[in-house]
Amino acid sequence: MSWTASSFTEDLASQTSDALARVRERKPLIHCVTNQVVMNFTANTLYALGASPLMSHAPEEAEELARLRAGLLINIGTLTAPWLDDVRRILAAEVAMGSRRAVLDPVGAGATHFRTEAALELLATGAFRVLRGNAFEILSLGGESARGQGVESFEESDAALHAARTLAQKHALVVAVSGAVDLVTDGERVVELRNGHPYFTKVTGAGCALNAVIAAMTSVTDDPLLATAQALAAFNIAGEIAARNSAGPGSFAMSFLDALANLNPSDITSCLRVEMTSGNVQSEVLP
């Protein structure tokens, strides 16, 4: 099935609802090699979505887990040289399986040379289907100048569109740039999503949890651009619903898990704000 820009909003709403139903039915096992700060929130987000989290960093079980998991998330937030060695082995097992199910969260790329080079090295393995970061991270990985501090971006997402398209074409993957407007591109097609809430920027690990949701959606939807758009839609609409019942970021974090667990097709249809600016999107359900 394909969509043009004019029909994409309505179709994405129904496709997101269908993908969410598939996740809840299949409970895909998502292997999260993520940072120590965000493990709990990431795992709880996957449970709320309907997926099954696995938080393992052990390279000794890399080959076995490559056969068991439906998706893989690599998050470089608490990066160390020994951890990077372990990830190399985990990704080697993924590549040896002949699959590209991994999502990369290049936390802090551009903040230090070590982080930037580590993220670029991981991208070069060819294991990744999706790269998702903020504008500062994506601009830095694309070799362009950017303003940021630590894991914070001072750039709007549209400033990183050229870098995102270049990275997508170079590494044959989908790149998502998070911001007030989220951009998703495979180098040709571009989708703009306008849902979300500022409270997300006040909750440690929100972006990390989003990447886990992307990994879950790519396990049930063949087109990674469509799957990434589905993940952003579901995640950010749940955030909007949660914010209505929250006094601040603390209560928001808990309300978000409830909103995601209770998200329904009516919520998605009524809240979704999206535009496809180029190309057609193909949809295929994974068996």
C-alpha positions in Angstrom: 0.0 0.0 0.0 1.3 3.5 -0.8 0.4 7.0 0.2 0.9 10.4 -1.3 1.4 13.6 0.8 -2.3 14.5 0.5 -3.5 11.3 2.1 -0.7 10.7 4.5 -2.2 12.2 7.7 -5.3 10.1 7.7 -3.5 6.9 6.7 -0.7 7.4 9.3 -3.3 7.6 12.1 -4.9 4.3 11.1 -1.5 2.7 10.4 -0.2 3.8 13.8 -3.2 2.3 15.5 -2.7 -1.0 13.6 1.0 -1.1 14.5 0.2 -0.4 18.1 -2.2 -3.3 18.1 0.4 -5.6 16.6 2.9 -4.7 19.3 0.4 -5.4 22.0 -0.5 -8.7 20.4 3.0 -9.9 19.6 4.9 -8.4 22.6 8.2 -8.2 20.7 11.4 -8.6 22.7 13.4 -5.4 22.5 17.0 -5.7 23.5 18.1 -2.4 25.0 21.8 -1.8 25.4 21.2 1.6 27.0 22.7 3.9 29.5 22.6 3.3 33.3 20.6 6.5 33.9 17.5 5.6 31.9 17.1 1.8 32.1 14.1 1.8 34.4 12.1 4.4 32.5 13.0 2.8 29.1 11.8 -0.6 30.3 8.6 0.7 31.8 7.9 2.6 28.5 8.2 -0.6 26.6 5.9 -2.4 29.0 3.4 0.4 28.7 3.6 0.2 24.9 3.0 -3.6 25.0 6.5 -4.8 24.2 8.9 -6.8 26.3 12.2 -5.2 27.4 15.5 -7.0 27.8 18.2 -4.9 29.4 21.4 -6.8 28.8 24.9 -5.5 28.0 26.7 -8.9 28.2 28.6 -9.6 24.9 28.9 -13.3 26.0 25.2 -13.8 25.2 25.2 -11.6 22.0 24.8 -14.5 19.5 22.0 -16.1 21.5 20.1 -12.8 22.0 20.5 -12.0 18.3 18.4 -15.0 17.5 15.8 -14.2 20.2 15.1 -10.5 19.9 12.8 -8.7 17.6 14.6 -5.3 17.9 17.8 -3.8 19.2 18.5 -0.4 20.7 22.0 1.0 21.2 22.2 4.1 23.4 25.7 5.7 24.0 24.6 7.8 27.0 27.1 6.4 29.6 29.8 5.7 27.1 33.1 4.1 28.1 35.8 2.3 26.2 35.0 -1.1 27.7 31.3 -0.6 27.0 32.1 0.3 23.4 34.1 -3.0 23.0 31.0 -4.9 24.3 28.7 -3.1 21.8 31.1 -4.0 18.9 30.6 -7.6 19.8 26.8 -7.2 20.1 26.6 -5.5 16.7 28.8 -8.1 15.1 26.3 -10.7 16.1 23.5 -8.6 14.6 25.4 -8.2 11.3 26.2 -12.0 11.3 22.5 -12.7 11.4 22.0 -10.8 8.2 19.5 -8.4 9.8 19.4 -4.7 10.3 17.0 -4.3 13.3 19.0 -1.8 15.4 18.2 1.7 16.4 21.1 4.1 17.4 20.7 6.8 20.0 23.9 8.9 19.6 23.5 10.7 23.0 25.8 13.7 23.2 27.4 13.2 19.8 29.2 16.5 19.0 29.8 17.3 22.7 33.1 15.4 22.7 35.4 13.9 20.1 35.1 10.5 21.8 31.3 10.4 21.5 31.2 11.7 18.0 33.8 9.2 16.7 32.1 6.3 18.7 28.7 7.1 17.1 30.3 7.3 13.6 32.1 4.0 14.1 28.9 2.3 15.2 27.0 3.7 12.2 29.6 2.3 9.9 28.9 -1.3 11.0 25.8 -1.3 8.8 23.7 -2.8 11.6 21.3 0.1 12.0 17.9 0.7 10.5 17.2 4.0 12.3 19.3 6.8 13.8 17.4 9.2 16.1 18.9 12.2 17.8 18.4 15.9 18.4 19.5 18.6 15.9 22.9 19.1 17.5 23.7 15.4 17.4 22.6 14.9 13.8 24.4 18.0 12.6 27.6 16.9 14.4 27.4 13.4 12.9 26.9 15.0 9.5 30.0 17.0 9.8 28.2 20.4 10.0 28.6 23.1 12.6 26.0 23.1 15.4 25.2 24.8 18.7 24.7 22.7 21.7 25.8 21.9 25.2 26.2 18.3 26.5 23.1 16.5 25.4 21.2 19.7 24.8 20.6 21.2 21.3 20.3 24.9 20.7 19.3 24.2 17.1 15.8 23.7 15.6 15.2 20.4 13.9 14.9 21.9 10.4 18.5 23.1 10.6 19.6 19.5 10.6 17.5 18.3 7.6 20.3 18.5 5.2 22.6 16.5 7.5 19.8 14.0 8.2 19.3 13.4 4.5 23.0 13.0 3.9 23.4 10.5 6.7 20.4 8.6 5.6 21.7 8.2 2.1 25.3 7.4 3.2 24.3 4.7 5.7 21.1 3.5 4.0 18.9 4.1 7.0 16.2 6.3 8.4 17.2 9.4 10.3 14.8 11.1 12.8 15.6 14.6 14.2 13.7 15.4 17.4 12.6 18.9 18.3 9.5 21.1 18.5 8.8 19.6 15.1 10.1 16.1 14.5 11.6 15.3 11.1 11.9 11.8 9.7 13.7 11.0 6.4 15.2 8.2 4.5 17.2 10.6 2.3 14.4 11.2 -0.1 11.0 11.2 1.7 10.5 13.6 4.6 7.8 13.4 7.2 7.1 16.3 9.7 5.3 15.5 13.0 4.1 18.2 15.3 2.9 16.4 18.4 4.6 16.3 21.8 4.9 18.5 24.9 7.7 20.6 26.5 7.6 18.4 29.7 9.5 15.7 27.7 12.5 18.0 27.8 12.4 17.9 31.7 12.2 14.1 32.1 15.6 12.3 32.0 15.5 9.5 29.5 12.4 10.5 27.5 14.4 10.5 24.2 16.0 7.3 25.2 12.6 5.7 25.8 11.4 7.1 22.4 14.1 5.2 20.6 13.0 2.0 22.4 9.5 2.6 21.0 11.0 3.1 17.5 12.7 -0.3 17.9 9.4 -1.9 18.8 7.5 -0.3 15.9 10.2 -1.3 13.4 9.7 -4.9 14.6 6.1 -4.9 13.3 6.2 -2.5 10.3 8.5 -3.2 7.3 9.1 0.4 6.1 11.4 1.9 8.7 10.4 5.5 7.8 6.7 4.6 8.4 7.6 2.7 11.6 9.6 5.6 13.0 6.7 8.0 12.2 4.3 5.6 13.9 6.6 5.6 17.0 6.8 9.3 17.2 3.1 9.7 16.7 2.2 7.3 19.5 4.8 8.5 21.9 4.2 12.2 21.5 0.4 11.9 21.5 0.6 10.0 24.8 2.7 12.8 26.1 0.1 15.4 25.1 -2.6 13.4 26.9 -0.4 12.9 30.0 0.3 16.6 30.2 -3.4 17.4 30.6 -3.4 15.5 34.0 0.1 16.6 35.2 1.2 19.4 37.6 4.8 19.2 36.4 7.5 16.9 35.0 7.4 14.5 37.9 3.7 13.7 37.7 4.0 13.9 33.9 6.5 11.0 33.8 4.1 8.7 35.6 1.0 9.9 33.7 2.9 9.3 30.4 3.2 5.6 31.1 -0.5 5.4 31.9 -1.4 7.4 28.7 0.8 5.2 26.5 -0.7 2.0 28.0 -4.2 3.3 27.4 -3.6 4.9 24.0 -6.4 4.1 21.6 -7.2 4.8 17.9 -9.5 7.6 18.8 -6.7 9.4 20.6 -4.4 9.0 17.6 -6.9 10.1 15.0 -8.0 13.2 16.9 -4.5 14.4 18.0 -2.2 13.5 15.1 -0.5 16.5 13.4 1.7 15.3 10.5 2.8 16.3 7.0 4.7 14.4 4.4 6.7 16.8 2.3 8.0 14.5 -0.4 7.7 11.1 -1.9 5.5 8.1 -1.3 5.5 5.8 1.7 5.0 2.0 1.3 3.5 -0.1 4.0 4.0 -3.7 4.7 3.1 -5.6 7.8 5.9 -7.9 9.1 4.9 -11.5 9.7 
